[in-house]
Every structure is written in structure tokens, then in C-alpha cells.
Amino acid sequence: MSVAIRIEQAGVCYRRYAKPRDALWEWVSRRPRHEVFHALQNISFELEQGVSLGIIGDNGAGKSTLLRLLAGNLSPSSGACVVRGRRSALLELGTGLHGEYSGLENARLGLALRGLDSAAIAQHLPKVLAFAELGTFIHQPVKTYSSGMAVRLVFAIAAVVEPEVLIVDEALSVGDQYFQKKSLDHLRTTLEQGATLVFCSHNLYQVRELCQQAVWLEQGKIKMLGDSQRVVDAYQDAVRARQQPQTVVTSSGK
């Protein structure tokens, strides 16, 4: 199999200022007034075409940053990130949707932003509408949508373009059980057709079910990488260990 994703010693860092005005003072004084925050550090792995990878970890571990890197929305501060094939990403809920536009207008725009020409948009638009199942709400402004309705539209746009690499971030945690099952079924079909899937979720059952491999991120670094069952088990063990009550022994032995 060919390699779909290759990341080599990739890092992402940001400048953090104690106060907003410190950025201005730094520019004026030419003296640093910031600290460097490393969202990702020394991330390296390869993912073969047609393989599914789950990304797990606590909030703030760097999961969303890694997904943005893979989606091409973010450039590494160091190292390299190469993704081969046509990408489609479903990241933060509502990303790419314009509130004043109708669902239909957003669907057309979303397909265009994924590189489809007018003929391809006309071909794929009915698939988006059928998958989203929004009925007459498709003609209403997206700002009137519930979170579940918005994710239906975003997922439909990302899914129907038949990507070679599909990147999904927590999308299935929003919405009703019917659409969650429909989306999971679609992801399985996408994998069966040979696509590569990167799936981030706090739902570890879904990670086990969908993903062959998994990466556990902790404070921006890879804590563990390998078979999804083993990685998820290790992460759950670590979470349970943190939740155990701590016994404090005093000098008197009590």
C-alpha cells in the first residue's frame, strides 16, 4: 500500500501574551514579552492508504490542532506534514457555513470550496440534500439551524465528494441517534471503498469500532501509537487511575 499521510517531527507553536497590549509593546520595544506555547511537539507517524486512524486524548492535548494540520488549514512551525490524495475535512461544528445564506447556498459554496466545478456541483448537490435530510429547512438561513441541523449539512457536504482522505472531528457527538448511525454507516462504506479516515472523538466506543490504529496525544506529544484496541485500553486505564481517590498518609500514619 502507498502512504497517504506522513508526518515527520512536526510541531506547532504559538506566541502567548499575558495581556493583549504586550504584543504592541513587544513590537515597539523589540524585546520579547511573550512565552512560546507548543500545541504539538515532535509528531511523527505514517498512515497507509485505506487505513483508519483514531485520535484520542484529554481536552487541550492537541487533537484539534493535529486535525487542522492534516486538513491543510494550518502549517507546521517545524517538521513536515504530507497528505496525498483528495482531502475532505469536517472540523469544528459550523466551520465554513455562512449564517445569512440558506442551507442550499451553503451546500453549493461548500462543494465549490472543495474544488468542484459547476457541472460537478450540479451532480453532487442532490446527494448533499438527500444525505442531510433537512427538508424545507434547506431553503432557510443557516443561522436559524440547530447544532444538529448544522452538522447534518456540514457532514453531507464533506461526505459526498468521495474523498481519498476524510478527516472528522467530533461531528458524530452532535445530532440525533438516527443521523449518528447514518454517518457511521457512511464512514464504514467510505473505508470499504479504500479511503483513508482520520477520526477524532471522545467516544472511545466509536474509535474502537471505526479505527484500526489510534494515536493518544498528551500535552501536544504522542503518548502512544498503535493498534486502536491497545491504545484505547491504555488511555482508559490512565483515566481510571487519575480518578482513583488519593490516600494521604500523615506523619502519625493516619
C-alpha positions in Angstrom: 0.0 0.0 0.0 1.1 3.6 -0.6 1.4 6.1 2.2 -1.5 8.5 2.5 -0.2 10.6 5.4 3.4 11.2 6.5 4.3 13.4 9.4 7.9 13.9 10.4 8.9 15.7 13.6 6.1 18.1 13.1 5.5 20.9 15.7 3.1 23.7 16.0 3.8 26.6 18.4 2.1 29.9 19.2 3.1 33.1 21.0 1.1 33.7 24.1 0.9 37.1 25.8 -0.1 37.8 29.3 -2.0 40.9 28.2 -3.2 41.8 24.6 -1.2 45.1 24.8 2.0 43.1 25.3 2.1 42.3 21.6 2.2 46.0 20.8 4.9 46.7 23.5 6.9 43.9 22.1 6.8 45.4 18.6 7.7 48.9 19.9 10.4 47.8 22.3 11.8 45.0 20.1 12.0 42.9 23.3 10.2 39.7 23.8 7.1 39.9 26.0 5.7 36.5 25.2 6.0 32.9 26.0 6.0 30.1 23.4 3.2 27.6 23.7 3.8 24.3 22.0 0.5 22.9 20.8 2.2 20.0 19.1 5.8 18.7 19.6 7.8 16.1 17.6 4.8 14.4 16.0 5.9 11.6 13.7 3.8 8.8 12.1 2.8 7.3 8.8 -0.7 6.1 7.7 -1.1 3.9 4.7 -3.9 4.4 2.2 -7.2 2.8 3.2 -6.3 2.7 6.9 -8.4 4.4 9.7 -6.7 6.3 12.5 -8.4 7.4 15.7 -7.1 10.4 17.7 -7.8 10.4 21.4 -6.7 12.3 24.4 -7.8 14.8 27.0 -9.1 18.3 26.2 -6.2 20.5 25.3 -4.0 17.6 24.3 -3.6 18.9 20.7 -6.1 16.8 18.9 -7.9 19.6 17.0 -4.5 21.2 16.2 -3.3 17.9 14.6 -6.5 17.6 12.6 -6.2 21.2 11.3 -2.6 20.3 10.3 -3.8 17.2 8.4 -6.6 19.2 6.8 -4.2 21.8 5.5 -5.7 24.6 7.5 -2.5 25.0 9.5 1.2 24.9 8.6 3.7 23.2 10.9 6.1 25.5 12.8 8.7 22.8 12.4 9.0 19.4 10.6 6.8 18.3 7.7 3.2 17.1 7.1 2.4 15.5 3.8 -1.1 14.2 2.9 -1.5 12.5 -0.5 -4.9 12.4 -2.2 -8.1 14.5 -2.3 -8.9 15.7 1.2 -12.3 16.5 2.8 -12.4 17.7 6.4 -15.2 18.0 8.9 -13.7 20.0 11.7 -15.4 22.4 14.2 -19.2 22.5 14.1 -20.3 25.1 11.7 -16.9 25.8 10.2 -17.4 27.0 6.6 -21.1 27.8 7.0 -22.4 31.3 6.4 -25.2 32.1 8.7 -27.0 34.5 6.4 -27.0 32.1 3.5 -29.5 29.3 3.1 -28.5 25.7 3.5 -28.8 25.2 -0.2 -26.5 28.2 -0.9 -24.0 26.9 1.7 -24.1 23.5 0.1 -23.2 24.9 -3.3 -20.5 27.1 -1.8 -19.1 24.1 0.2 -18.8 22.0 -2.9 -17.1 24.8 -4.8 -14.6 25.3 -2.0 -13.7 21.6 -2.3 -12.7 22.2 -5.9 -15.8 21.1 -7.8 -16.7 22.9 -11.0 -20.3 23.9 -11.9 -21.0 20.5 -13.6 -19.7 18.5 -10.6 -21.7 20.7 -8.2 -24.9 20.1 -10.1 -24.1 16.3 -9.9 -23.3 16.2 -6.2 -25.8 18.8 -4.9 -28.8 16.3 -4.9 -26.6 13.9 -2.9 -25.9 16.5 -0.3 -29.6 17.3 0.1 -30.6 13.6 0.3 -27.9 12.9 2.9 -28.7 15.9 5.1 -32.4 15.3 5.1 -33.3 18.9 6.1 -36.5 19.1 4.1 -37.7 22.6 3.5 -35.2 23.9 6.1 -32.6 23.7 3.3 -34.0 27.0 2.0 -33.8 28.7 5.4 -30.7 30.7 6.6 -28.2 28.6 8.4 -28.3 30.9 11.4 -31.8 29.5 12.2 -30.4 25.9 12.3 -29.9 23.9 15.5 -26.5 22.4 16.1 -27.8 19.1 14.9 -29.1 20.5 11.7 -25.9 22.3 11.0 -23.8 19.2 11.4 -26.1 17.3 9.1 -25.3 19.8 6.4 -21.6 20.0 7.0 -21.2 16.3 7.2 -23.2 15.8 4.0 -21.0 18.3 2.1 -17.8 16.7 3.4 -19.0 13.1 2.7 -20.5 13.2 -0.8 -17.3 14.4 -2.6 -15.8 10.9 -2.3 -12.6 12.0 -0.7 -9.4 9.9 -0.7 -8.7 11.2 2.8 -11.6 12.0 5.2 -10.8 13.9 8.4 -13.6 14.1 11.0 -13.6 15.9 14.3 -16.3 15.1 16.9 -19.0 15.5 14.4 -21.0 12.5 15.5 -21.3 13.7 19.0 -23.9 16.2 17.8 -27.3 15.3 16.5 -29.8 12.5 17.0 -29.1 8.8 17.1 -30.6 8.3 13.7 -28.1 10.6 12.0 -25.2 9.4 14.1 -25.9 5.8 12.8 -26.3 7.0 9.3 -23.0 8.9 9.5 -21.2 5.9 11.0 -22.5 3.7 8.2 -21.3 6.1 5.6 -17.8 6.2 7.2 -17.7 2.4 7.1 -18.7 2.5 3.4 -16.0 5.1 2.7 -13.4 2.9 4.3 -14.6 -0.2 2.4 -14.1 1.9 -0.8 -10.4 2.4 0.0 -10.4 5.8 1.5 -8.2 6.8 4.5 -10.0 8.0 7.6 -8.7 10.2 10.5 -11.3 10.3 13.2 -11.1 12.3 16.4 -13.7 11.6 19.2 -14.2 11.4 22.9 -16.5 8.4 22.2 -14.0 5.6 22.6 -16.5 3.0 21.5 -16.7 4.7 18.1 -12.9 4.9 17.9 -12.7 1.1 18.7 -15.4 0.3 16.1 -14.2 2.5 13.2 -10.4 2.7 13.6 -7.7 0.2 13.0 -5.0 2.3 14.6 -5.0 5.1 17.2 -2.8 7.8 18.5 -3.0 9.0 22.1 -2.0 12.7 22.5 -0.9 14.1 25.8 0.2 17.7 26.2 1.0 18.0 22.5 3.1 14.9 22.3 2.4 11.3 21.2 1.9 9.2 24.3 1.1 6.0 22.5 0.6 4.9 18.8 -0.5 1.6 17.5 -3.5 -0.8 17.4 -6.6 1.0 18.4 -7.8 -1.5 20.9 -4.4 -1.4 22.8 -4.2 2.4 22.7 -7.8 2.9 23.8 -7.3 0.4 26.6 -4.2 2.1 27.8 -5.9 5.5 27.7 -8.9 4.3 29.7 -6.6 2.7 32.3 -4.8 6.0 32.7 -8.1 7.9 33.1 -9.3 5.4 35.7 -6.0 5.7 37.6 -6.4 9.5 37.8 -10.0 9.1 39.0 -9.0 6.9 41.9 -9.2 8.6 45.3 -5.7 9.5 46.6 -4.8 8.4 50.1 -2.8 10.9 52.1 -0.7 9.4 54.9 0.3 11.8 57.7 3.3 11.5 60.0 1.2 9.8 62.5 0.3 7.0 60.0 -3.3 8.1 59.6 
